[in-house]
Amino acid sequence: MNALRTQLPGIALATAIGLVGHFASAYTPGWLNGILLALLLGMVVGNGLKLPAALLPGIGTTSSKLLELSVIFLAFGIDYGHMAQLGTGAFVTMVVMVGAMVLLTYHVAQRVKCPGSTGWLVGFGTAICGSSAIAALAPRVAKNKEDVGIAMAVVNLFGSLGMIVLPLVLVRFHLGDTQLGLLIGGTLHSVGNVVGAGYALSDDVGVAATTVKLARVALLSPALILFNYLVNRDEARSWREHIRLPWYLWGFLAITLLTSLVDLPAALPKAMELAGKVALTVALAAIGLKVSFGELFRSGRKGLGFGVLVFAIQFALVALLMVVLG
């Protein structure tokens, strides 16, 4: 009880900033979603004011524990049934692309010396589904929570830019609806980015792109297991250690299986998804409170560069697989 009382002021501050970001995003441009807004507000407060030491324990707890909890809630939005809706060529394209991007992210981030775990998080978020993928991977690989904030800012920035630029570029090529759907749904970062870009071209492209994206999101679970293996394979003494996932990842896997196999009341997954987004927004507000502008400038430059690199690689890979697999 004493520990909770000690942490309560910091938890309350992060929650207040997160809720402001969540509700205020309804009045901001489409590229500035609640997660990014909460992160930016947290950074403004954290850098503009000297926070009392009494707030720090609660801020630390919120940035770590609530990030893990958000992963559990966000799992309700994943349905493996979406993969069954793809044709064979599109399905193989997504599986190969995601697997290749996970491997490339792990190795290339080390080669280009992207600081901390920022490169891993940016690449993983680009490969799968933006903020949700980063939230799922972060507690496992990010020792410095500032890396999470930088990665979230990078993928949200490029996802928003891609949503605007990609339709303007693709409309110049004579591609079919399915091909456009693959390029948009297979490369843009979040579901919102894909919906915005796809329906900007046509309803048919929007449907195709959203189906591809949801199937890509469903690959988050196996991608997490693969990345967990890559990170821990040198330290593992037996195969059992590769499946010793943290509690939130086991919960994530269990819920994704449940939502794919059991017809839950329609209101439940929507409510859980909303709870996950709010929890993630509050966690990012707490992370923002700990991110210094100086560190953002130093690490953010390489994070931005790495974000451009992995997005370009991913787009080229999807285009190549489309040609090879027809």
Stockholm file with secondary structure:
# STOCKHOLM 1.0

chainA/1-326         MNALRTQLPGIALATAIGLVGHFASAYTPGWLNGILLALLLGMVVGNGLKLPAALLPGIGTTSSKLLELSVIFLAFGIDYGHMAQLGTGAFVTMVVMVGAMVLLTYHVAQRVKCPGSTGWLVGFGTAICGSSAIAALAPRVAKNKEDVGIAMAVVNLFGSLGMIVLPLVLVRFHLGDTQLGLLIGGTLHSVGNVVGAGYALSDDVGVAATTVKLARVALLSPALILFNYLVNRDEARSWREHIRLPWYLWGFLAITLLTSLVDLPAALPKAMELAGKVALTVALAAIGLKVSFGELFRSGRKGLGFGVLVFAIQFALVALLMVVLG
#=GR chainA/1-326 SS CHHHHHHHHHHHHHHHHHHHHHHHGGGSCTTSCHHHHHHHHHHHHHHHSCCCGGGHHHHHHHHHHHHHHHHHHHGGGCCTHHHHTSCHHHHHHHHHHHHHHHHHHHHHHHHTTCSTTHHHHHHHHHHTTTHHHHHHHHHHHCSSHHHHHHHHHHHHHHHHHHHHHHHHHHTTSCCCHHHHHHHHHTTCSSHHHHHHHHHHHCHHHHHHHHHHHHHHHHTHHHHHHHHHHHHHTTTCSSGGGGGCCCHHHHHHHHHHHHHHHSCCCTHHHHHHHHHHHHHHHHHHHHHHHHCCHHHHHHHHHHHHHHHHHHHHHHHHHHHHHHHHHC
#=GC SS_cons         CHHHHHHHHHHHHHHHHHHHHHHHGGGSCTTSCHHHHHHHHHHHHHHHSCCCGGGHHHHHHHHHHHHHHHHHHHGGGCCTHHHHTSCHHHHHHHHHHHHHHHHHHHHHHHHTTCSTTHHHHHHHHHHTTTHHHHHHHHHHHCSSHHHHHHHHHHHHHHHHHHHHHHHHHHTTSCCCHHHHHHHHHTTCSSHHHHHHHHHHHCHHHHHHHHHHHHHHHHTHHHHHHHHHHHHHTTTCSSGGGGGCCCHHHHHHHHHHHHHHHSCCCTHHHHHHHHHHHHHHHHHHHHHHHHCCHHHHHHHHHHHHHHHHHHHHHHHHHHHHHHHHHC
//
